[in-house]
Amino acid sequence: MGKVETIDALKVDLSPALTDEAIEKARGLIGVWLRRDVHLPSLYEPVSAHDIRRWTNYSVGDDNPLFCDPGYARLSQWGVPIAPPTFLYTIDSGIVAPGLPGVQWIFAGGRWEHFEPIRQGDTITARARVIDVQVKEGKSVPRFVNQVGEVIYTNQVGQTVSRYEGDIFRVPRSRSGQGFKFKKETGERYKYSPEEISEIAMGYRNEERRGSTPRYWEETNVGDALPVLFKGPLTLVDIVGFYAGRRTVYNVMKLAFAERDRHPSNCYVSPATGVPMHPAAGHFDVEIAKEVGFPGAYDQGWQRLNWGGHLLTNWCGDHGFVRKYSGRVLVPNLVGDLTKLTGEVLDKTKEDGEALVHVKWWGINQRGEKNCEGLASIRLPSRDIAIKR
């Protein structure tokens, strides 16, 4: 056999410190429209009912027939299945984090503005760029970078259907000496009582979905609460399901080694086995999770934004449309953690022919910690404004 170059032979530093020089190089990419070749299969294939259903079922954990049942959707105001408000993560992940090789990226949150629903049959393309690079200090890490990315999503007739801004934290890995330092109790596994499991099961059985009954703007009041939505306790199967619901996922076997040849610093090499792998394996493997900065195996950050979107679409019903939606992840969501989501109506307005309600939402884990939060503006049907389709 011929000589095979390995990650070790390339002498790539897989746990570099965060330096001023590296930060300035990353700033040099602000405003540059980037190649998104990792997402190409999703960029030229029409969105199918199967794509929407898989994302809804597996990546969100929802069975809303508006998204999952073409027969039901044909009878709705939309006439075809439409996608949940975070579906475009599976067209382009929103991760815009060039530069800073070997410095771990961590999803921190994002902000959506939707102009049109994504319908079965649409072909969506995306382009992306960095719009800001911010140096920050935190309680758990001395210094890190927030790369703010912009993604523009366009459909097959040239309409801009959505605009997204995402926050990607770049945090040195543990072996750099600059990584996360969480409190010991953050990584301790929580033991649920049978009574707590029964409460969770009851929460799932009693989940409220507005469905085909319109929620009119006129009947919605400031201070209205959104019904509690249960998610978890998080298991490895839930995380695998999230991946299974995506149109694009991480490369495997031969394709994974080829990707590492192209991006050698986007890698983790286990001290125990010497095997190189994608750092995303930290979502399943405690050793890798600790090296990239978490106290244990943890969720994909998009999952919690998916859950917030689920809360909103349950509440607004088939006639509602999520126009703006933002979310932040606040503390690690580890395997075993439960999240209860709810929200509240903050305001209601009529703007440019749309009847909007403005909502805040949040999630609380089993320790009483707020682990995610965000805002949304939702278009509701109004008795004096024609329904938009």
C-alpha positions in Angstrom: 0.0 0.0 0.0 1.1 3.6 -0.6 1.8 6.0 2.2 -1.3 7.3 3.8 -1.2 10.7 5.4 -2.8 10.9 8.8 -4.0 13.7 11.0 -0.9 13.3 13.1 1.3 13.5 10.0 -0.3 16.8 9.1 0.7 18.1 12.5 -2.5 20.1 12.8 -3.1 21.6 16.2 -6.6 20.4 17.1 -6.8 22.4 20.4 -5.3 25.8 19.6 -5.6 28.8 21.9 -7.7 31.7 20.8 -5.3 34.4 19.6 -5.7 38.0 18.6 -4.1 37.1 15.2 -6.6 34.4 14.5 -9.5 36.7 15.5 -8.3 39.4 13.0 -8.0 36.8 10.2 -11.6 35.8 11.0 -12.7 39.4 10.8 -11.2 39.6 7.4 -14.0 37.4 6.1 -16.8 39.7 7.2 -19.1 40.4 4.2 -17.6 37.7 2.0 -20.3 35.5 0.4 -19.1 31.9 1.2 -19.2 28.6 -0.7 -21.8 26.3 0.9 -20.7 23.1 -0.8 -21.5 21.0 2.2 -25.2 21.7 1.7 -25.3 21.2 -2.1 -27.6 18.1 -2.2 -30.2 20.1 -0.4 -29.9 23.1 -2.6 -31.0 21.5 -5.9 -33.6 19.0 -4.8 -37.3 20.1 -4.4 -38.7 19.9 -0.9 -40.9 16.7 -0.7 -43.7 15.8 1.7 -41.3 13.2 3.0 -38.6 15.8 3.8 -41.1 17.9 5.8 -42.6 14.9 7.6 -39.1 13.6 8.6 -38.0 16.9 9.9 -41.3 17.4 11.8 -41.4 13.9 13.3 -37.7 13.2 14.0 -35.9 16.6 14.3 -38.8 18.4 16.1 -40.7 15.6 17.8 -44.0 16.8 16.4 -46.9 15.0 14.6 -48.8 18.0 13.5 -50.9 16.8 10.4 -50.5 20.2 8.7 -46.8 19.3 8.3 -47.1 15.5 8.2 -50.3 14.5 6.4 -50.6 15.6 2.7 -54.4 14.7 2.8 -55.0 16.9 5.8 -52.8 19.7 4.4 -54.7 19.8 1.1 -57.8 20.8 3.0 -56.1 23.6 4.8 -55.8 27.2 3.6 -52.3 26.3 2.2 -53.5 23.5 0.0 -50.2 21.5 0.4 -48.0 20.5 3.3 -46.0 23.4 4.6 -42.9 23.2 6.7 -42.4 24.2 10.4 -40.6 27.5 11.1 -37.2 26.0 11.6 -37.2 23.6 8.6 -34.7 25.7 6.7 -32.0 24.5 9.1 -32.0 21.4 7.0 -31.5 23.3 3.7 -28.6 25.4 5.2 -27.7 24.9 8.8 -27.1 28.6 9.5 -23.6 27.8 10.7 -21.5 30.5 9.3 -18.2 30.1 11.1 -15.2 30.3 8.7 -11.6 30.6 10.0 -10.4 30.0 13.6 -9.2 26.4 12.7 -9.4 24.0 15.6 -11.5 26.4 17.8 -14.7 24.6 18.6 -18.0 26.1 17.2 -21.1 26.0 19.4 -24.6 26.9 18.3 -25.8 29.8 20.5 -29.0 30.9 18.9 -30.6 32.6 15.9 -33.1 35.0 14.5 -35.5 34.2 11.6 -37.6 36.4 9.5 -40.0 34.5 7.3 -41.7 36.1 4.3 -43.3 33.0 2.7 -44.1 29.5 4.0 -42.0 26.7 2.6 -44.3 24.4 0.6 -44.0 20.9 -0.7 -42.4 21.2 -4.2 -40.3 24.4 -3.4 -36.7 24.4 -4.4 -34.7 26.5 -1.9 -31.2 27.9 -2.4 -29.1 29.7 0.2 -26.2 32.0 0.4 -24.3 33.0 3.5 -21.8 35.4 4.9 -20.3 36.6 8.2 -21.7 40.0 9.2 -19.9 40.5 12.6 -17.2 39.0 14.7 -17.5 39.8 18.4 -15.0 39.1 21.2 -16.8 38.2 24.5 -16.1 37.1 28.0 -18.2 34.7 30.0 -18.7 33.1 33.4 -17.7 29.6 32.2 -15.0 30.6 29.6 -12.6 33.5 29.9 -12.7 34.6 26.3 -14.6 33.5 23.2 -15.8 34.8 19.8 -19.3 35.1 18.5 -19.4 34.9 14.7 -22.7 36.4 13.5 -23.8 34.9 10.2 -26.4 35.9 7.7 -28.2 33.4 5.4 -30.6 34.4 2.7 -33.0 31.6 1.5 -34.6 32.0 -2.0 -37.2 29.8 -3.7 -37.5 28.6 -7.3 -39.2 31.8 -8.6 -36.6 34.1 -7.0 -38.6 35.1 -3.9 -36.6 35.6 -0.7 -38.6 33.3 1.5 -36.5 33.8 4.7 -33.6 35.7 6.2 -31.6 34.3 9.1 -29.0 35.6 11.5 -27.2 33.0 13.6 -24.8 33.3 16.5 -22.0 30.7 16.6 -19.7 30.8 19.6 -16.1 29.8 18.9 -14.6 28.4 22.1 -11.2 26.9 22.6 -11.2 23.2 23.4 -10.2 22.0 26.9 -6.7 20.9 26.0 -5.9 24.5 25.0 -6.3 25.6 28.6 -8.9 28.2 27.6 -12.0 26.1 27.4 -15.3 25.9 29.3 -15.2 25.4 33.1 -18.6 24.3 34.3 -19.7 23.7 37.9 -19.4 20.1 38.9 -23.2 19.7 39.5 -23.9 20.7 35.9 -22.8 17.3 34.7 -24.4 15.2 37.4 -27.2 13.0 36.1 -30.6 13.6 37.4 -32.6 10.7 38.8 -36.3 10.9 38.1 -38.9 9.4 40.4 -41.8 7.3 39.0 -44.1 10.2 39.9 -42.0 12.6 37.8 -42.0 10.2 34.8 -45.8 9.9 35.2 -46.2 13.7 35.1 -44.1 13.8 31.9 -46.1 11.1 30.3 -49.3 12.9 31.2 -47.9 16.2 29.8 -47.3 14.4 26.4 -50.7 12.8 26.4 -52.4 16.2 27.1 -50.4 18.3 24.6 -52.7 21.1 23.2 -52.7 21.8 19.5 -55.0 24.5 18.1 -55.2 22.8 14.7 -57.9 23.8 12.2 -59.8 26.0 14.6 -58.7 29.6 13.8 -57.1 31.6 16.6 -58.3 35.1 15.7 -56.3 38.2 16.5 -59.3 39.8 18.0 -59.7 37.0 20.5 -56.1 37.1 21.6 -55.1 39.2 24.6 -51.9 40.5 26.0 -50.9 38.3 28.9 -52.4 35.1 27.4 -50.2 32.1 28.3 -49.1 29.5 25.9 -49.9 25.9 27.0 -46.9 24.0 28.4 -45.0 21.8 26.0 -42.9 18.9 27.3 -39.6 17.9 25.7 -37.4 15.1 27.1 -35.9 13.8 29.2 -33.4 13.9 26.4 -32.0 10.6 25.3 -29.3 9.6 22.8 -32.2 8.2 20.6 -33.7 11.7 20.5 -30.4 13.1 19.3 -30.1 10.4 16.7 -33.6 11.2 15.6 -32.7 14.8 15.1 -30.0 13.8 12.7 -32.2 11.3 11.0 -34.8 14.0 10.2 -32.3 16.2 8.4 -31.7 16.3 4.6 -28.0 16.7 5.2 -25.9 15.2 8.0 -22.3 14.5 8.7 -20.2 12.3 6.4 -19.3 8.7 7.3 -16.6 6.2 6.5 -14.7 7.1 3.2 -16.6 10.4 2.9 -15.7 11.4 6.4 -11.9 10.8 5.8 -12.2 12.8 2.6 -13.8 15.7 4.5 -11.0 15.6 7.0 -8.5 15.8 4.2 -10.3 19.1 3.1 -10.8 20.4 6.6 -8.1 18.7 8.9 -8.7 21.0 11.8 -12.4 20.2 12.0 -11.6 17.0 13.8 -11.2 15.4 17.2 -8.7 12.6 17.9 -9.5 10.5 20.9 -6.5 10.1 23.2 -8.0 6.7 24.2 -8.3 5.2 20.7 -6.4 7.5 18.3 -9.4 7.5 16.0 -10.1 10.9 14.3 -13.7 11.9 14.1 -16.0 14.9 13.6 -16.3 17.0 16.8 -20.1 16.6 16.6 -19.5 13.1 18.1 -19.6 15.0 21.4 -23.4 14.9 21.2 -23.1 11.1 21.9 -19.7 10.6 23.6 -18.8 12.0 27.0 -15.0 12.0 26.4 -15.4 14.1 23.3 -18.1 16.3 24.9 -15.7 17.2 27.7 -12.9 18.0 25.3 -15.1 20.4 23.3 -16.3 22.0 26.5 -19.4 20.3 27.8 -19.8 18.2 31.0 -21.6 15.4 29.2 -23.3 14.3 26.0 -25.6 17.1 24.9 -28.3 18.2 22.5 -27.9 19.9 19.1 -28.7 23.5 19.9 -31.1 23.7 17.0 -33.3 21.1 18.8 -34.3 23.7 21.4 -35.2 26.2 18.7 -37.2 23.5 17.0 -39.1 22.9 20.3 -39.8 26.6 20.6 -41.2 26.6 17.1 -43.3 23.6 18.0 -44.8 25.5 21.0 -45.7 28.4 18.7 -47.3 26.3 15.9 -49.3 24.3 18.4 -50.7 27.6 19.8 -51.3 29.6 16.6 -53.0 26.8 14.7 -53.2 26.0 11.0 -54.2 29.6 10.1 -51.2 31.2 11.9 -47.8 31.9 10.3 -44.6 32.6 12.3 -43.3 35.8 10.7 -40.3 36.4 13.0 -38.8 34.0 15.5 -35.7 34.1 17.6 -34.1 31.9 20.2 -31.1 31.5 22.4 -29.7 28.5 24.2 -28.6 29.5 27.7 -27.2 26.5 29.5 -26.2 23.0 28.4 -29.0 20.6 27.7 -27.5 17.2 28.6 -28.7 13.7 28.0 -31.3 13.1 30.8 -32.5 16.7 31.0 -36.2 17.7 30.7 -37.4 20.9 29.2 -40.8 22.4 29.7 -41.6 25.2 27.3 -44.2 27.9 27.6 -44.7 31.5 26.6 -46.8 34.7 27.0 -48.4 37.2 24.6 -46.6 40.5 25.0 -48.4 42.7 22.5 -50.6 42.7 19.4 -50.4 45.0 16.4 -51.6 45.5 12.9 -48.8 46.3 10.4 -48.8 46.5 6.6 -52.0 44.5 6.3 -51.0 41.8 8.8 -52.5 41.1 12.2 -49.6 40.2 14.5 -49.2 39.0 18.0 -45.8 39.3 19.7 -44.8 36.5 22.0 -42.0 35.6 24.4 -41.2 32.0 25.0 -38.8 30.0 27.2 -37.9 26.6 28.4 -37.2 25.5 32.0 -35.3 22.3 32.9 -35.8 19.9 35.8 -33.4 21.9 37.9 -35.5 25.0 37.5 -32.9 26.6 35.2 -34.0 28.6 32.1 -32.2 26.8 29.3 -33.6 28.6 26.3 -35.7 31.7 25.5 -36.8 33.8 22.6 -39.3 36.1 20.9 -41.7 35.7 18.0 -44.2 37.6 15.9 -47.0 35.5 14.6 -49.5 36.4 12.0 -53.0 35.4 13.0 -56.3 35.5 11.0 -58.3 38.7 11.6 -62.0 39.2 11.1 -61.3 42.3 9.0 -58.2 41.3 7.0 -58.3 38.7 4.2 -56.4 35.5 5.0 -53.0 35.3 3.2 -52.2 32.0 1.5 
